[in-house]
Amino acid sequence: MQAAQDTVVTLAWRLTDAQNDPIADDAEGTDFYVGGADLLPAISRDIIGKSIGAQGQLQIEPHDAFGDYDPTLLRVEDRALFPDAIEPGMQFEHLPAGCAPGMPDVVYLLTDMADGKVVLDGNHPLAGMALRVHYTVLDVREPDPDEREAQSAHLDDIDSGMFITP
């Protein structure tokens, strides 16, 4: 069977930046729904027509991956607006009342705290990066009904792969 739209592929994969510095990998294999929410479109296009054992590698520029870095998504807010128990690395899907109005509806990562302020970054962690993807197709199969309905092989953990669309 060949990978096509509306199939599930199991990939062993490695993700690096453009200088080949490792970002993430899974040598055991991860299931991805082709043509749905699991893969960046550039990866889906590259996988189409591949069979078990096929290998691929591609470089994906930021505009085809997680976008260019947007400095307007970097915010400095008063520390007093946030709960006492916060630390860098925490994520906020909803910001506390009193934060700058009109902020885009994205997940913000708390990157720094100093002098009564917190720094929040709403960019995807891989925004602005060219990415290199190396993969081997371990399996290709029809999706089960739940996967087909969700257009995702990650029904329990939508963030389990590095190829999840932004």
N, C-alpha and C positions, 0 to 999 in steps of 0.2 A: 504494500500500500504506500502511496506517496502522500506527502503532506499537501493539504489543500485548504481552502477556506472551509470552516466548519469541521475541522478535525482537531484532535488533541495530539500534540507531539511531546515526547519526553526528550529533553535535551540535557546533555552534560555540557556545561558552559563555563566560560571565564570572561569576566568583564574587566577591562583595564582602561586607563586614560590614554591619551594620544602618545604619551611617552612610555607606554607599556607598564606603568606602575599599577599593580593589582588593586582592584576595588572590591570585587567579590567573585566567588565561583561556587560551582556545585558539580563535582565530579561524579556523584551518584545519580544525578538526573532530577529534573523538575518538570512537571507537566505544565504545558501551556496550551491554551485554546487559540487556534490560528484564526485570525479575523475578528477576534473579540476584544475583550478588555485586558488580556494578559500581556500581549506583546506590543512593543513599539511597531508602528506600521512598517518601518524600514526592515525590521527583523522578519516580520510576517512575509513581506514580499520576497526576501532572500530565501526563506525556508520552502516556499511553495514549489512543489515538484520534486522535493528531496525525499529519498527513501532511507530506511534504517541503514546506518553506517556512514551516511554522507556527512561530510564536514563542511563547515563554512566559516568565513571570517569577513567582517566588514567594519568599516569605520563610519560612525554616525556623527554628523556635525550637530552642534547644539540645537539649531532650529528644527532638526528632525528627531531630537531626543527629548530633553527636558527644558528646552528653551534657553534663550540668552539670559544672563544674570540681569535682574531688574533692580537697580538701586532704590527705586521707590518702594520696594517691599522690605527695605531695611528700616526699622523704626526704633526710636529711643523713647521709652515711656518711664513715668515715675514708678519707682519701686513700691511705693505705698499703695498703688492700685492692685497689687498682686498679693496672693496669700503669703503667709510667713514662710511656709515650707516650700520654697522654690529653689532651683539650682540650674546652672547651665546644662543644656541637653534636654530639658523638659520641652514638651510641645503643647501648644495651645490651639485648639480648634476654634474656640470662642474666647475673645479677649474680654477682660473685665470692663465693666462700665467705667467711663472716664478716659479710656484710651482714645486716641485721635479718631474723630468720626470719619466715616467714609473709607475706612481701610478695606482693601479687597478681602473677600471671603476665602481665605486660604489657611493652611496650617502654619503657624508661626513657631519657629524654634528659638528658644531662649539661648543666645550665644554668649552673653556676658552680663555681669552685674558689677557696677562700681558707682561710687559717689551718689547713692540714692536713685540710680537709674538702672533700667534693664534694657538690653539690646535684643530686639526680636528680628528674625530674618524669615520672611515668607517665601523665599525662593526654595525650590526643590534642591536638596543637597548636591545634585549633579547638574544643576543649571549652569550654563556657560561652558560646559566641558564637552569636548569631542571625545567620544567613547569608541573603544575597539571591542568587538564581540567575537569570540571564538567559540564554536559550538560543534557538537557531534550529535546527530539524530540517533537516539537509542530506541525509540519506538514511535509508531504512528498508529492511531486508532480512531474509531468513531467516538464522539462524545456521548456520555450517557444523557438521559433526558434533562436532568437537573443542570448539567454543564451546558447543554445546548440552550436551555432557557436563560441561564445567567450569562451566557457567552463568556464563561470563565471556568478554568479547571481548578480555581482556588476558591471553592465554595466556603471553606471554613476560615481561610486566612488570605484575604485578597492582597496582602502585601508580602507574600512569601517569595516573590521572585524579583530580581533586579530589572526585569524587562517590563514590569508593570507600567502601563501608560500613565503619563502625568495627569 
